[in-house]
Amino acid sequence: MQETALKGRKFTGSARAPKTYSTSRTCASKGCDTRLSQYNKREHCFTHAPTRYPRLRGRIAKVDA
């Protein structure tokens, strides 16, 4: 009987560190004191973020009436 063995390497993760932003940022909306994550590149919190529509390729977007 012939034995087979698998060889592998340890997973080390990404080669680069994630991009970070200032840790003391708050939402840009007037009157909102929500602190933003240091990894969030946007200027607004989720509640006050402007609506963004994805780019659809070859699909018809469903429009709410």
mmCIF file as Biopython writes it, N, C-alpha, C and O atoms, coordinates in Angstrom:
data_model
#
loop_
_atom_site.group_PDB
_atom_site.id
_atom_site.type_symbol
_atom_site.label_atom_id
_atom_site.label_alt_id
_atom_site.label_comp_id
_atom_site.label_asym_id
_atom_site.label_entity_id
_atom_site.label_seq_id
_atom_site.pdbx_PDB_ins_code
_atom_site.Cartn_x
_atom_site.Cartn_y
_atom_site.Cartn_z
_atom_site.occupancy
_atom_site.B_iso_or_equiv
_atom_site.auth_seq_id
_atom_site.auth_asym_id
_atom_site.pdbx_PDB_model_num
ATOM 1   N N  . MET A ? 1  ? 0.843   -1.182 0.000   1.0 0.0 1  A 1 
ATOM 2   C CA . MET A ? 1  ? 0.000   0.000  0.000   1.0 0.0 1  A 1 
ATOM 3   C C  . MET A ? 1  ? 0.892   1.251  0.000   1.0 0.0 1  A 1 
ATOM 4   O O  . MET A ? 1  ? 1.860   1.342  0.755   1.0 0.0 1  A 1 
ATOM 5   N N  . GLN A ? 2  ? 0.547   2.186  -0.845  1.0 0.0 2  A 1 
ATOM 6   C CA . GLN A ? 2  ? 1.351   3.400  -0.992  1.0 0.0 2  A 1 
ATOM 7   C C  . GLN A ? 2  ? 0.756   4.524  -0.141  1.0 0.0 2  A 1 
ATOM 8   O O  . GLN A ? 2  ? -0.452  4.760  -0.175  1.0 0.0 2  A 1 
ATOM 9   N N  . GLU A ? 3  ? 1.600   5.209  0.613   1.0 0.0 3  A 1 
ATOM 10  C CA . GLU A ? 3  ? 1.129   6.310  1.446   1.0 0.0 3  A 1 
ATOM 11  C C  . GLU A ? 3  ? 1.245   7.629  0.684   1.0 0.0 3  A 1 
ATOM 12  O O  . GLU A ? 3  ? 2.226   7.863  -0.023  1.0 0.0 3  A 1 
ATOM 13  N N  . THR A ? 4  ? 0.242   8.483  0.833   1.0 0.0 4  A 1 
ATOM 14  C CA . THR A ? 4  ? 0.294   9.810  0.226   1.0 0.0 4  A 1 
ATOM 15  C C  . THR A ? 4  ? 0.224   10.843 1.337   1.0 0.0 4  A 1 
ATOM 16  O O  . THR A ? 4  ? -0.488  10.668 2.326   1.0 0.0 4  A 1 
ATOM 17  N N  . ALA A ? 5  ? 0.958   11.898 1.162   1.0 0.0 5  A 1 
ATOM 18  C CA . ALA A ? 5  ? 0.968   12.965 2.164   1.0 0.0 5  A 1 
ATOM 19  C C  . ALA A ? 5  ? 0.713   14.292 1.467   1.0 0.0 5  A 1 
ATOM 20  O O  . ALA A ? 5  ? 1.141   14.506 0.332   1.0 0.0 5  A 1 
ATOM 21  N N  . LEU A ? 6  ? 0.022   15.164 2.148   1.0 0.0 6  A 1 
ATOM 22  C CA . LEU A ? 6  ? -0.240  16.496 1.638   1.0 0.0 6  A 1 
ATOM 23  C C  . LEU A ? 6  ? 0.697   17.482 2.310   1.0 0.0 6  A 1 
ATOM 24  O O  . LEU A ? 6  ? 0.938   17.414 3.516   1.0 0.0 6  A 1 
ATOM 25  N N  . LYS A ? 7  ? 1.213   18.386 1.521   1.0 0.0 7  A 1 
ATOM 26  C CA . LYS A ? 7  ? 2.069   19.425 2.073   1.0 0.0 7  A 1 
ATOM 27  C C  . LYS A ? 7  ? 1.360   20.757 1.927   1.0 0.0 7  A 1 
ATOM 28  O O  . LYS A ? 7  ? 0.584   20.949 0.991   1.0 0.0 7  A 1 
ATOM 29  N N  . GLY A ? 8  ? 1.611   21.660 2.824   1.0 0.0 8  A 1 
ATOM 30  C CA . GLY A ? 8  ? 0.994   22.979 2.767   1.0 0.0 8  A 1 
ATOM 31  C C  . GLY A ? 8  ? 1.818   23.994 3.513   1.0 0.0 8  A 1 
ATOM 32  O O  . GLY A ? 8  ? 2.832   23.678 4.135   1.0 0.0 8  A 1 
ATOM 33  N N  . ARG A ? 9  ? 1.354   25.226 3.433   1.0 0.0 9  A 1 
ATOM 34  C CA . ARG A ? 9  ? 2.008   26.314 4.159   1.0 0.0 9  A 1 
ATOM 35  C C  . ARG A ? 9  ? 0.999   26.949 5.094   1.0 0.0 9  A 1 
ATOM 36  O O  . ARG A ? 9  ? -0.207  26.881 4.859   1.0 0.0 9  A 1 
ATOM 37  N N  . LYS A ? 10 ? 1.488   27.557 6.137   1.0 0.0 10 A 1 
ATOM 38  C CA . LYS A ? 10 ? 0.640   28.246 7.088   1.0 0.0 10 A 1 
ATOM 39  C C  . LYS A ? 10 ? 0.101   29.524 6.447   1.0 0.0 10 A 1 
ATOM 40  O O  . LYS A ? 10 ? 0.852   30.262 5.811   1.0 0.0 10 A 1 
ATOM 41  N N  . PHE A ? 11 ? -1.184  29.786 6.610   1.0 0.0 11 A 1 
ATOM 42  C CA . PHE A ? 11 ? -1.801  30.998 6.081   1.0 0.0 11 A 1 
ATOM 43  C C  . PHE A ? 11 ? -1.372  32.176 6.935   1.0 0.0 11 A 1 
ATOM 44  O O  . PHE A ? 11 ? -1.559  32.173 8.152   1.0 0.0 11 A 1 
ATOM 45  N N  . THR A ? 12 ? -0.796  33.182 6.295   1.0 0.0 12 A 1 
ATOM 46  C CA . THR A ? 12 ? -0.274  34.311 7.053   1.0 0.0 12 A 1 
ATOM 47  C C  . THR A ? 12 ? -1.113  35.572 6.891   1.0 0.0 12 A 1 
ATOM 48  O O  . THR A ? 12 ? -0.835  36.566 7.562   1.0 0.0 12 A 1 
ATOM 49  N N  . GLY A ? 13 ? -2.121  35.576 6.034   1.0 0.0 13 A 1 
ATOM 50  C CA . GLY A ? 13 ? -2.968  36.747 5.873   1.0 0.0 13 A 1 
ATOM 51  C C  . GLY A ? 13 ? -2.446  37.688 4.813   1.0 0.0 13 A 1 
ATOM 52  O O  . GLY A ? 13 ? -1.613  37.322 3.984   1.0 0.0 13 A 1 
ATOM 53  N N  . SER A ? 14 ? -2.948  38.896 4.855   1.0 0.0 14 A 1 
ATOM 54  C CA . SER A ? 14 ? -2.608  39.900 3.858   1.0 0.0 14 A 1 
ATOM 55  C C  . SER A ? 14 ? -1.196  40.432 4.073   1.0 0.0 14 A 1 
ATOM 56  O O  . SER A ? 14 ? -0.689  40.471 5.194   1.0 0.0 14 A 1 
ATOM 57  N N  . ALA A ? 15 ? -0.588  40.832 2.987   1.0 0.0 15 A 1 
ATOM 58  C CA . ALA A ? 15 ? 0.759   41.387 3.070   1.0 0.0 15 A 1 
ATOM 59  C C  . ALA A ? 15 ? 0.737   42.844 3.532   1.0 0.0 15 A 1 
ATOM 60  O O  . ALA A ? 15 ? 1.724   43.337 4.079   1.0 0.0 15 A 1 
ATOM 61  N N  . ARG A ? 16 ? -0.393  43.540 3.312   1.0 0.0 16 A 1 
ATOM 62  C CA . ARG A ? 16 ? -0.500  44.955 3.678   1.0 0.0 16 A 1 
ATOM 63  C C  . ARG A ? 16 ? -1.458  45.141 4.851   1.0 0.0 16 A 1 
ATOM 64  O O  . ARG A ? 16 ? -2.415  44.383 5.013   1.0 0.0 16 A 1 
ATOM 65  N N  . ALA A ? 17 ? -1.195  46.129 5.642   1.0 0.0 17 A 1 
ATOM 66  C CA . ALA A ? 17 ? -2.114  46.496 6.724   1.0 0.0 17 A 1 
ATOM 67  C C  . ALA A ? 17 ? -3.279  47.279 6.126   1.0 0.0 17 A 1 
ATOM 68  O O  . ALA A ? 17 ? -3.090  47.976 5.130   1.0 0.0 17 A 1 
ATOM 69  N N  . PRO A ? 18 ? -4.489  47.185 6.709   1.0 0.0 18 A 1 
ATOM 70  C CA . PRO A ? 18 ? -5.616  47.947 6.177   1.0 0.0 18 A 1 
ATOM 71  C C  . PRO A ? 18 ? -5.403  49.448 6.350   1.0 0.0 18 A 1 
ATOM 72  O O  . PRO A ? 18 ? -4.763  49.887 7.306   1.0 0.0 18 A 1 
ATOM 73  N N  . LYS A ? 19 ? -5.944  50.226 5.418   1.0 0.0 19 A 1 
ATOM 74  C CA . LYS A ? 19 ? -5.812  51.679 5.487   1.0 0.0 19 A 1 
ATOM 75  C C  . LYS A ? 19 ? -6.655  52.206 6.645   1.0 0.0 19 A 1 
ATOM 76  O O  . LYS A ? 19 ? -7.800  51.792 6.822   1.0 0.0 19 A 1 
ATOM 77  N N  . THR A ? 20 ? -6.098  53.104 7.417   1.0 0.0 20 A 1 
ATOM 78  C CA . THR A ? 20 ? -6.823  53.671 8.547   1.0 0.0 20 A 1 
ATOM 79  C C  . THR A ? 20 ? -6.915  55.186 8.397   1.0 0.0 20 A 1 
ATOM 80  O O  . THR A ? 20 ? -6.103  55.821 7.723   1.0 0.0 20 A 1 
ATOM 81  N N  . TYR A ? 21 ? -7.924  55.733 9.044   1.0 0.0 21 A 1 
ATOM 82  C CA . TYR A ? 21 ? -8.178  57.173 9.031   1.0 0.0 21 A 1 
ATOM 83  C C  . TYR A ? 21 ? -8.174  57.653 10.474  1.0 0.0 21 A 1 
ATOM 84  O O  . TYR A ? 21 ? -8.007  56.848 11.390  1.0 0.0 21 A 1 
ATOM 85  N N  . SER A ? 22 ? -8.352  58.924 10.687  1.0 0.0 22 A 1 
ATOM 86  C CA . SER A ? 22 ? -8.322  59.498 12.028  1.0 0.0 22 A 1 
ATOM 87  C C  . SER A ? 22 ? -9.320  58.788 12.947  1.0 0.0 22 A 1 
ATOM 88  O O  . SER A ? 22 ? -10.413 58.422 12.513  1.0 0.0 22 A 1 
ATOM 89  N N  . THR A ? 23 ? -8.950  58.597 14.198  1.0 0.0 23 A 1 
ATOM 90  C CA . THR A ? 23 ? -9.815  57.875 15.135  1.0 0.0 23 A 1 
ATOM 91  C C  . THR A ? 23 ? -10.850 58.768 15.803  1.0 0.0 23 A 1 
ATOM 92  O O  . THR A ? 23 ? -11.779 58.256 16.428  1.0 0.0 23 A 1 
ATOM 93  N N  . SER A ? 24 ? -10.722 60.082 15.693  1.0 0.0 24 A 1 
ATOM 94  C CA . SER A ? 24 ? -11.640 60.979 16.396  1.0 0.0 24 A 1 
ATOM 95  C C  . SER A ? 24 ? -12.618 61.671 15.452  1.0 0.0 24 A 1 
ATOM 96  O O  . SER A ? 24 ? -13.048 62.792 15.725  1.0 0.0 24 A 1 
ATOM 97  N N  . ARG A ? 25 ? -12.976 61.016 14.339  1.0 0.0 25 A 1 
ATOM 98  C CA . ARG A ? 25 ? -13.893 61.626 13.375  1.0 0.0 25 A 1 
ATOM 99  C C  . ARG A ? 25 ? -15.343 61.383 13.778  1.0 0.0 25 A 1 
ATOM 100 O O  . ARG A ? 25 ? -15.672 60.343 14.349  1.0 0.0 25 A 1 
ATOM 101 N N  . THR A ? 26 ? -16.204 62.350 13.476  1.0 0.0 26 A 1 
ATOM 102 C CA . THR A ? 26 ? -17.635 62.201 13.711  1.0 0.0 26 A 1 
ATOM 103 C C  . THR A ? 26 ? -18.370 62.415 12.398  1.0 0.0 26 A 1 
ATOM 104 O O  . THR A ? 26 ? -17.797 62.914 11.429  1.0 0.0 26 A 1 
ATOM 105 N N  . CYS A ? 27 ? -19.650 62.033 12.371  1.0 0.0 27 A 1 
ATOM 106 C CA . CYS A ? 27 ? -20.485 62.162 11.186  1.0 0.0 27 A 1 
ATOM 107 C C  . CYS A ? 27 ? -20.554 63.628 10.758  1.0 0.0 27 A 1 
ATOM 108 O O  . CYS A ? 27 ? -20.603 64.526 11.599  1.0 0.0 27 A 1 
ATOM 109 N N  . ALA A ? 28 ? -20.556 63.864 9.438   1.0 0.0 28 A 1 
ATOM 110 C CA . ALA A ? 28 ? -20.569 65.224 8.893   1.0 0.0 28 A 1 
ATOM 111 C C  . ALA A ? 28 ? -21.954 65.860 8.921   1.0 0.0 28 A 1 
ATOM 112 O O  . ALA A ? 28 ? -22.081 67.060 8.679   1.0 0.0 28 A 1 
ATOM 113 N N  . SER A ? 29 ? -23.004 65.073 9.213   1.0 0.0 29 A 1 
ATOM 114 C CA . SER A ? 29 ? -24.351 65.641 9.277   1.0 0.0 29 A 1 
ATOM 115 C C  . SER A ? 29 ? -24.496 66.548 10.486  1.0 0.0 29 A 1 
ATOM 116 O O  . SER A ? 29 ? -23.958 66.273 11.558  1.0 0.0 29 A 1 
ATOM 117 N N  . LYS A ? 30 ? -25.226 67.625 10.295  1.0 0.0 30 A 1 
ATOM 118 C CA . LYS A ? 30 ? -25.427 68.598 11.361  1.0 0.0 30 A 1 
ATOM 119 C C  . LYS A ? 30 ? -26.203 67.953 12.511  1.0 0.0 30 A 1 
ATOM 120 O O  . LYS A ? 30 ? -27.269 67.377 12.295  1.0 0.0 30 A 1 
ATOM 121 N N  . GLY A ? 31 ? -25.679 68.047 13.708  1.0 0.0 31 A 1 
ATOM 122 C CA . GLY A ? 31 ? -26.350 67.530 14.895  1.0 0.0 31 A 1 
ATOM 123 C C  . GLY A ? 31 ? -26.101 66.061 15.184  1.0 0.0 31 A 1 
ATOM 124 O O  . GLY A ? 31 ? -26.616 65.547 16.176  1.0 0.0 31 A 1 
ATOM 125 N N  . CYS A ? 32 ? -25.341 65.375 14.369  1.0 0.0 32 A 1 
ATOM 126 C CA . CYS A ? 32 ? -25.059 63.952 14.594  1.0 0.0 32 A 1 
ATOM 127 C C  . CYS A ? 32 ? -23.693 63.816 15.261  1.0 0.0 32 A 1 
ATOM 128 O O  . CYS A ? 32 ? -22.696 64.332 14.755  1.0 0.0 32 A 1 
ATOM 129 N N  . ASP A ? 33 ? -23.650 63.128 16.388  1.0 0.0 33 A 1 
ATOM 130 C CA . ASP A ? 33 ? -22.413 62.956 17.141  1.0 0.0 33 A 1 
ATOM 131 C C  . ASP A ? 33 ? -21.838 61.552 17.022  1.0 0.0 33 A 1 
ATOM 132 O O  . ASP A ? 33 ? -20.998 61.164 17.834  1.0 0.0 33 A 1 
ATOM 133 N N  . THR A ? 34 ? -22.269 60.789 16.037  1.0 0.0 34 A 1 
ATOM 134 C CA . THR A ? 34 ? -21.812 59.414 15.869  1.0 0.0 34 A 1 
ATOM 135 C C  . THR A ? 34 ? -20.337 59.397 15.487  1.0 0.0 34 A 1 
ATOM 136 O O  . THR A ? 34 ? -19.919 60.054 14.534  1.0 0.0 34 A 1 
ATOM 137 N N  . ARG A ? 35 ? -19.552 58.626 16.255  1.0 0.0 35 A 1 
ATOM 138 C CA . ARG A ? 35 ? -18.129 58.474 15.944  1.0 0.0 35 A 1 
ATOM 139 C C  . ARG A ? 35 ? -17.970 57.466 14.821  1.0 0.0 35 A 1 
ATOM 140 O O  . ARG A ? 35 ? -18.599 56.408 14.836  1.0 0.0 35 A 1 
ATOM 141 N N  . LEU A ? 36 ? -17.134 57.789 13.853  1.0 0.0 36 A 1 
ATOM 142 C CA . LEU A ? 36 ? -16.884 56.893 12.729  1.0 0.0 36 A 1 
ATOM 143 C C  . LEU A ? 36 ? -15.698 55.983 13.032  1.0 0.0 36 A 1 
ATOM 144 O O  . LEU A ? 36 ? -14.777 56.364 13.754  1.0 0.0 36 A 1 
ATOM 145 N N  . SER A ? 37 ? -15.736 54.795 12.479  1.0 0.0 37 A 1 
ATOM 146 C CA . SER A ? 37 ? -14.650 53.838 12.641  1.0 0.0 37 A 1 
ATOM 147 C C  . SER A ? 37 ? -13.398 54.348 11.951  1.0 0.0 37 A 1 
ATOM 148 O O  . SER A ? 37 ? -13.478 55.094 10.975  1.0 0.0 37 A 1 
ATOM 149 N N  . GLN A ? 38 ? -12.254 53.949 12.454  1.0 0.0 38 A 1 
ATOM 150 C CA . GLN A ? 38 ? -11.001 54.359 11.827  1.0 0.0 38 A 1 
ATOM 151 C C  . GLN A ? 38 ? -10.817 53.695 10.465  1.0 0.0 38 A 1 
ATOM 152 O O  . GLN A ? 38 ? -9.957  54.113 9.691   1.0 0.0 38 A 1 
ATOM 153 N N  . TYR A ? 39 ? -11.610 52.668 10.161  1.0 0.0 39 A 1 
ATOM 154 C CA . TYR A ? 39 ? -11.533 51.973 8.880   1.0 0.0 39 A 1 
ATOM 155 C C  . TYR A ? 39 ? -12.591 52.466 7.892   1.0 0.0 39 A 1 
ATOM 156 O O  . TYR A ? 39 ? -12.584 52.051 6.733   1.0 0.0 39 A 1 
ATOM 157 N N  . ASN A ? 40 ? -13.499 53.344 8.327   1.0 0.0 40 A 1 
ATOM 158 C CA . ASN A ? 40 ? -14.559 53.876 7.478   1.0 0.0 40 A 1 
ATOM 159 C C  . ASN A ? 40 ? -14.039 55.104 6.751   1.0 0.0 40 A 1 
ATOM 160 O O  . ASN A ? 40 ? -13.699 56.102 7.387   1.0 0.0 40 A 1 
ATOM 161 N N  . LYS A ? 41 ? -13.973 55.043 5.415   1.0 0.0 41 A 1 
ATOM 162 C CA . LYS A ? 41 ? -13.423 56.176 4.667   1.0 0.0 41 A 1 
ATOM 163 C C  . LYS A ? 41 ? -14.464 57.245 4.359   1.0 0.0 41 A 1 
ATOM 164 O O  . LYS A ? 41 ? -14.110 58.319 3.872   1.0 0.0 41 A 1 
ATOM 165 N N  . ARG A ? 42 ? -15.710 56.985 4.624   1.0 0.0 42 A 1 
ATOM 166 C CA . ARG A ? 42 ? -16.783 57.923 4.317   1.0 0.0 42 A 1 
ATOM 167 C C  . ARG A ? 42 ? -16.863 59.041 5.368   1.0 0.0 42 A 1 
ATOM 168 O O  . ARG A ? 42 ? -16.271 58.942 6.443   1.0 0.0 42 A 1 
ATOM 169 N N  . GLU A ? 43 ? -17.607 60.105 5.033   1.0 0.0 43 A 1 
ATOM 170 C CA . GLU A ? 43 ? -17.733 61.246 5.944   1.0 0.0 43 A 1 
ATOM 171 C C  . GLU A ? 43 ? -18.997 61.182 6.793   1.0 0.0 43 A 1 
ATOM 172 O O  . GLU A ? 43 ? -19.117 61.912 7.777   1.0 0.0 43 A 1 
ATOM 173 N N  . HIS A ? 44 ? -19.945 60.313 6.423   1.0 0.0 44 A 1 
ATOM 174 C CA . HIS A ? 44 ? -21.219 60.211 7.134   1.0 0.0 44 A 1 
ATOM 175 C C  . HIS A ? 44 ? -21.379 58.833 7.768   1.0 0.0 44 A 1 
ATOM 176 O O  . HIS A ? 44 ? -20.788 57.855 7.311   1.0 0.0 44 A 1 
ATOM 177 N N  . CYS A ? 45 ? -22.186 58.771 8.827   1.0 0.0 45 A 1 
ATOM 178 C CA . CYS A ? 45 ? -22.527 57.487 9.427   1.0 0.0 45 A 1 
ATOM 179 C C  . CYS A ? 45 ? -23.551 56.788 8.525   1.0 0.0 45 A 1 
ATOM 180 O O  . CYS A ? 45 ? -24.029 57.388 7.562   1.0 0.0 45 A 1 
ATOM 181 N N  . PHE A ? 46 ? -23.890 55.538 8.819   1.0 0.0 46 A 1 
ATOM 182 C CA . PHE A ? 46 ? -24.807 54.772 7.986   1.0 0.0 46 A 1 
ATOM 183 C C  . PHE A ? 46 ? -26.177 55.436 7.897   1.0 0.0 46 A 1 
ATOM 184 O O  . PHE A ? 46 ? -26.802 55.431 6.836   1.0 0.0 46 A 1 
ATOM 185 N N  . THR A ? 47 ? -26.640 56.001 8.993   1.0 0.0 47 A 1 
ATOM 186 C CA . THR A ? 47 ? -27.965 56.621 9.027   1.0 0.0 47 A 1 
ATOM 187 C C  . THR A ? 47 ? -28.048 57.841 8.116   1.0 0.0 47 A 1 
ATOM 188 O O  . THR A ? 47 ? -29.077 58.055 7.476   1.0 0.0 47 A 1 
ATOM 189 N N  . HIS A ? 48 ? -27.007 58.629 8.044   1.0 0.0 48 A 1 
ATOM 190 C CA . HIS A ? 48 ? -27.034 59.878 7.289   1.0 0.0 48 A 1 
ATOM 191 C C  . HIS A ? 48 ? -26.323 59.813 5.942   1.0 0.0 48 A 1 
ATOM 192 O O  . HIS A ? 48 ? -26.224 60.829 5.254   1.0 0.0 48 A 1 
ATOM 193 N N  . ALA A ? 49 ? -25.839 58.672 5.560   1.0 0.0 49 A 1 
ATOM 194 C CA . ALA A ? 49 ? -25.140 58.541 4.277   1.0 0.0 49 A 1 
ATOM 195 C C  . ALA A ? 49 ? -26.105 58.759 3.118   1.0 0.0 49 A 1 
ATOM 196 O O  . ALA A ? 49 ? -27.234 58.270 3.156   1.0 0.0 49 A 1 
ATOM 197 N N  . PRO A ? 50 ? -25.680 59.479 2.101   1.0 0.0 50 A 1 
ATOM 198 C CA . PRO A ? 50 ? -26.541 59.674 0.936   1.0 0.0 50 A 1 
ATOM 199 C C  . PRO A ? 50 ? -26.773 58.346 0.221   1.0 0.0 50 A 1 
ATOM 200 O O  . PRO A ? 50 ? -25.925 57.453 0.252   1.0 0.0 50 A 1 
ATOM 201 N N  . THR A ? 51 ? -27.928 58.230 -0.420  1.0 0.0 51 A 1 
ATOM 202 C CA . THR A ? 51 ? -28.277 56.999 -1.120  1.0 0.0 51 A 1 
ATOM 203 C C  . THR A ? 51 ? -27.360 56.813 -2.317  1.0 0.0 51 A 1 
ATOM 204 O O  . THR A ? 51 ? -27.142 57.738 -3.099  1.0 0.0 51 A 1 
ATOM 205 N N  . ARG A ? 52 ? -26.828 55.610 -2.451  1.0 0.0 52 A 1 
ATOM 206 C CA . ARG A ? 52 ? -25.966 55.276 -3.581  1.0 0.0 52 A 1 
ATOM 207 C C  . ARG A ? 52 ? -26.590 54.102 -4.315  1.0 0.0 52 A 1 
ATOM 208 O O  . ARG A ? 52 ? -27.040 53.138 -3.694  1.0 0.0 52 A 1 
ATOM 209 N N  . TYR A ? 53 ? -26.614 54.185 -5.618  1.0 0.0 53 A 1 
ATOM 210 C CA . TYR A ? 53 ? -27.192 53.120 -6.426  1.0 0.0 53 A 1 
ATOM 211 C C  . TYR A ? 53 ? -26.064 52.347 -7.099  1.0 0.0 53 A 1 
ATOM 212 O O  . TYR A ? 53 ? -25.143 52.948 -7.651  1.0 0.0 53 A 1 
ATOM 213 N N  . PRO A ? 54 ? -26.130 51.022 -7.057  1.0 0.0 54 A 1 
ATOM 214 C CA . PRO A ? 54 ? -25.066 50.227 -7.672  1.0 0.0 54 A 1 
ATOM 215 C C  . PRO A ? 54 ? -25.134 50.288 -9.191  1.0 0.0 54 A 1 
ATOM 216 O O  . PRO A ? 54 ? -26.189 50.561 -9.765  1.0 0.0 54 A 1 
ATOM 217 N N  . ARG A ? 55 ? -24.029 50.037 -9.820  1.0 0.0 55 A 1 
ATOM 218 C CA . ARG A ? 55 ? -23.982 49.973 -11.280 1.0 0.0 55 A 1 
ATOM 219 C C  . ARG A ? 55 ? -24.480 48.591 -11.694 1.0 0.0 55 A 1 
ATOM 220 O O  . ARG A ? 55 ? -23.888 47.575 -11.330 1.0 0.0 55 A 1 
ATOM 221 N N  . LEU A ? 56 ? -25.549 48.561 -12.442 1.0 0.0 56 A 1 
ATOM 222 C CA . LEU A ? 56 ? -26.118 47.301 -12.889 1.0 0.0 56 A 1 
ATOM 223 C C  . LEU A ? 56 ? -25.708 47.048 -14.329 1.0 0.0 56 A 1 
ATOM 224 O O  . LEU A ? 56 ? -25.862 47.913 -15.191 1.0 0.0 56 A 1 
ATOM 225 N N  . ARG A ? 57 ? -25.191 45.872 -14.579 1.0 0.0 57 A 1 
ATOM 226 C CA . ARG A ? 57 ? -24.730 45.541 -15.921 1.0 0.0 57 A 1 
ATOM 227 C C  . ARG A ? 57 ? -25.710 44.572 -16.567 1.0 0.0 57 A 1 
ATOM 228 O O  . ARG A ? 57 ? -25.759 43.393 -16.216 1.0 0.0 57 A 1 
ATOM 229 N N  . GLY A ? 58 ? -26.481 45.079 -17.506 1.0 0.0 58 A 1 
ATOM 230 C CA . GLY A ? 58 ? -27.378 44.214 -18.240 1.0 0.0 58 A 1 
ATOM 231 C C  . GLY A ? 58 ? -28.649 43.848 -17.516 1.0 0.0 58 A 1 
ATOM 232 O O  . GLY A ? 58 ? -29.393 42.985 -17.982 1.0 0.0 58 A 1 
ATOM 233 N N  . ARG A ? 59 ? -28.919 44.476 -16.396 1.0 0.0 59 A 1 
ATOM 234 C CA . ARG A ? 59 ? -30.141 44.188 -15.633 1.0 0.0 59 A 1 
ATOM 235 C C  . ARG A ? 59 ? -31.000 45.431 -15.585 1.0 0.0 59 A 1 
ATOM 236 O O  . ARG A ? 59 ? -30.504 46.555 -15.659 1.0 0.0 59 A 1 
ATOM 237 N N  . ILE A ? 60 ? -32.278 45.215 -15.460 1.0 0.0 60 A 1 
ATOM 238 C CA . ILE A ? 60 ? -33.195 46.340 -15.328 1.0 0.0 60 A 1 
ATOM 239 C C  . ILE A ? 60 ? -33.418 46.589 -13.850 1.0 0.0 60 A 1 
ATOM 240 O O  . ILE A ? 60 ? -33.829 45.693 -13.113 1.0 0.0 60 A 1 
ATOM 241 N N  . ALA A ? 61 ? -33.146 47.808 -13.423 1.0 0.0 61 A 1 
ATOM 242 C CA . ALA A ? 61 ? -33.289 48.159 -12.012 1.0 0.0 61 A 1 
ATOM 243 C C  . ALA A ? 61 ? -34.762 48.243 -11.643 1.0 0.0 61 A 1 
ATOM 244 O O  . ALA A ? 61 ? -35.570 48.796 -12.389 1.0 0.0 61 A 1 
ATOM 245 N N  . LYS A ? 62 ? -35.103 47.687 -10.480 1.0 0.0 62 A 1 
ATOM 246 C CA . LYS A ? 62 ? -36.468 47.758 -9.983  1.0 0.0 62 A 1 
ATOM 247 C C  . LYS A ? 62 ? -36.661 49.129 -9.345  1.0 0.0 62 A 1 
ATOM 248 O O  . LYS A ? 62 ? -35.914 49.515 -8.445  1.0 0.0 62 A 1 
ATOM 249 N N  . VAL A ? 63 ? -37.672 49.862 -9.819  1.0 0.0 63 A 1 
ATOM 250 C CA . VAL A ? 63 ? -37.928 51.202 -9.315  1.0 0.0 63 A 1 
ATOM 251 C C  . VAL A ? 63 ? -39.177 51.153 -8.456  1.0 0.0 63 A 1 
ATOM 252 O O  . VAL A ? 63 ? -40.238 50.719 -8.904  1.0 0.0 63 A 1 
ATOM 253 N N  . ASP A ? 64 ? -39.042 51.605 -7.212  1.0 0.0 64 A 1 
ATOM 254 C CA . ASP A ? 64 ? -40.200 51.663 -6.300  1.0 0.0 64 A 1 
ATOM 255 C C  . ASP A ? 64 ? -41.050 52.869 -6.673  1.0 0.0 64 A 1 
ATOM 256 O O  . ASP A ? 64 ? -40.544 53.981 -6.825  1.0 0.0 64 A 1 
ATOM 257 N N  . ALA A ? 65 ? -42.343 52.633 -6.817  1.0 0.0 65 A 1 
ATOM 258 C CA . ALA A ? 65 ? -43.242 53.727 -7.192  1.0 0.0 65 A 1 
ATOM 259 C C  . ALA A ? 65 ? -43.939 54.301 -5.986  1.0 0.0 65 A 1 
ATOM 260 O O  . ALA A ? 65 ? -44.734 55.231 -6.116  1.0 0.0 65 A 1 
#
